[in-house]
Amino acid sequence: MQLVIDTDTRTVTAETNGARAVHPLDSPEAFRLITEHWVTVGWTQKYAYSFTWLGRPIIQLPEDMIRIQEIIHRVKPDVIVETGVAHGGSLIYYASLCKATDRGRVIGVDIEIRAHNRTAIEAHPLTSYITLIEGSSTAPGTVAQVRELIRPGERVLILLDSNHTKAHVRAELDVYADLVSDGSYIVATDGIMGALAGRPGSQPGWDWDNPSEAAREFAEANPQFKLEEPGFLFNEGKITQHVTYWPSAYLRKVA
């Protein structure tokens, strides 16, 4: 695609395979076209690596964090499980929501929790809301530890943010799906990889080897889960699509 932004005429022109469309710069369609490129360029430039939450690097697009907050408010989980710990910023974020709402706790799983990150997480004022488990997220022993920490009847929401290959994410979906409560979600993050194929910093095969493809495949094989982008809880504007690194991510348990 060739995209031309003309601030004099206030238009955005998109040309694909000889088909040409001109949109007013101040229009939802122009916003969509510009945002698609802004998101992918931001990924390659590591834009998400510039934010912290209560002192810990979070490595997430802020809009994705606000959107998952809306889901957490609606679902009201007793337990939030996240695979992939990194610096612990997202664990701290979820713990802060638990504290603010006086409900829930967080389980963080990673194949390697580096000593300095563990120390920082365990020294954080919100550490009492967090349990860390070190081990492969798909290993039977690790899954058993997670399961043991969930009490009967508790509402569970799960986020997958560890190894982002299709095979690994599909394996995570398979082993954690039965922990998800009815009406809650298991979220396969960072499917934006599919749109980055061939871009700087990408790996060969990202067009098919990504979390979104794993989520689509899982939904096809498991009708009790619906691949469903959460709607806007509040929207007085004209934009109806999310600006996200997590496309085709949200699998809601419907039965």
N, C-alpha and C positions, 0 to 999 in steps of 0.2 A: 504493500500500500504506500502511496505517496500522500502525505498530509501537508497541506499548506495553510499556515495561520497568517492571515492578513489583518493586522491591527488598524490599517488605514480604512479598509472597506468593512472591517469588523465581520469577516467571514472565515469559515474553515472549509477548505476544499479537500475532499477525500477522493482519490482515484485508485481503483483496483481493477486490474485486467481490462483497462480501457473504459470502464464505467466510472463516470464522474458525478459527484454530488457536492453541492454547495450548501452550507448551512450557516445561518446567522451565528456569529461568535457567541452571542448571549442567548444560547438555546440549549435545551437538555441534550440534543444530539451532539452538539459541539463539545459539551462537557464530557460526554461518554467517550468520544474519539480522543480528546486530549488526555483524559484520565487513563485510558488504556495504555498510552505510551508513558505517561508520568509514573504509573505504577511499576512498569517493567524497568524503566531507566532507574527509578529509585531503588529497585532491588539490586541491580548490577552495581550501583554506587554505594550500597550498604546503608541506605537512608535509615533503615530500622535499627541500625547499630548506634543510634545517637540519642536513645531515650533511656531513662531510668524510672523505676517506681519505688518510692520511699528508700532511695539510696542504692538499689540494685539494678544493674543493666537488665533490660527486659527483652530486647531484640524482637520486637513485634511492631507492626503498623498500628499507630494509636487508634485508628478507626476500628480495627479488628478487636481491640481491647474494649472499646465502648460497646460494640455490638455483642460481644460475649457477656458483658456485664448485663445487658438487657435480657439475654437468655437466662443467666443465673438468677436475676430478679424474678423472672417468670416461673422458672422451674423450681426454684427454692431447694437446691440439693443439700442433703446432709453431708455428702462426701463428693469432693471434686478430685478426680484422679488425672494427673498429667504425666505422660511419658515424655522424657526429655527435660532435663533440669537446667543445663548450662550454668548461667550465673545466678539463677534463682529468682530473677525479677518477676516472672509471671506467677510463680508460687507465692511470692510476697503479695502480688496484686490480688490473687484469689483469696489469700488469707485476710487481706484488708477488707474485702467484701464480706467475708464471714464475720469478721469483728464488727463491721458497720451494721450488719443486719442481725447480729446476735444469733447466727445459725451457720452450722457447717464447719468442716475442716478439710484439709488438703493433703493428698498423698502424692509425692513426687518420685518418679522412677527414672533411673538412668543407669546405663551400663557402666559408666564411670562418673562418679561425683568427685571432682577434683578437690583436693584438701582445702585450698584457699576459699573455694566456693562453699563447701560444707561449713567451714568455720564462720564465714560471713552470714550464712543462712541461720546457723544455730545461735549466733550472737544477736540476731535481729529481734527487736521487740515483739514481732509477731510469730516467733518460732514455735510457740506453744500450739499454734494452729496447724503446724506442718509436720508430717512424718516423711522421712526420706528412706527410700529403698534402693540399694545399689545392686544392679544385676540386669541382664538382658530383659527387656520388657516383655519378650515373648517366651522366655524360659518358664517351664512349668513351676519351678520353685518360686520365681518372682511373682507369677500370677497368683500362686497360692498365698503368698504373703499379703498381697493386695486384698484378696478375698477375705482373709482372716481379719483384716482391719475394718471390714464393713459389717455392721450389725444387721440382723434380720429386720426388714421393713424400712431400712434407710433408703432415701432417694439418692441416686448416683448419677453424676454427669462425668463424662470422660473426654479428655482432649489428647490427641496423638500428635506429638511434636518431637519425635526422636529421629530415627533413621527414616528418610523420606522416599526410599525406593518403593515402587509399587508392591513388590513382594513382601517387604517388611510391614508396610502399612496394612496390607491385606491380612497378614498373619496377626497383627495387633487387633484388627477388627474382629477376626474370628475368635480370638481368645478372650477378649474383653466384652464382647457384645452382650453376653448373658448377664453381665453386672449392671447394665443400663436399665434404669427404671422406666416403666411405661410413661410416655409423654416427655421423657428426657432425651438427651442427645449423646452421641459419640461423634466427635468432630475430628476430621482428618485435615490438619492444617497444612498450609503452604503449597496448595495445588497450583499456585501461580507459576510453578516450575514448568508446567506444560506450555505456557505462553512465552517462556524464555528460551526455548530450544533454538540453538544457533546464535544466541546473544553472548556477549562477553561474560565469562564466568560460568556459563552453562556446561553441562556434560552431554556427550552423545546419548541420544535416546530419551531425553527429557520429554519429548513430545508424547511419549506413551508411558515412560517410567516415572510416574509421579503420583502423589497422594490422591488427586482427583480421580484418576483412572481406577485406583484401588477402591475408592468409595463407590463409584458407579458400578463396578463389577460386583461388589459386596451387596449393594442394593438390589441388583438383578437376581442374586441368588438367595436373598433373605427378605421376603415380602413383609416381614414384621417391622422392617425399617424402611423409611421413606426418605429419599434424598430431597431435602427441602430447605431452600434458602429462607431463613427467618424474615418475616416482613418487618416493616418499620413500625415500631410502637408509637412513634410520633413523627409526623411529617407534614409541615405546612409549606414545604417547598415544591419544586417541580422535578427534582431528581428522584428517581425510583430505583436505581441500581446502587449496590454497595461499592465502595472503593475498598478493595480488599486484596490481601495476599492469600485468602482462603476460599477461592471459588470452588463450588461443588463439594463443600466440606461437611455440611451439617446433615447427619443421618439421625432422624427422629424415630424413636421406637413408638410405633402406632398400635401395637398389639402384643 
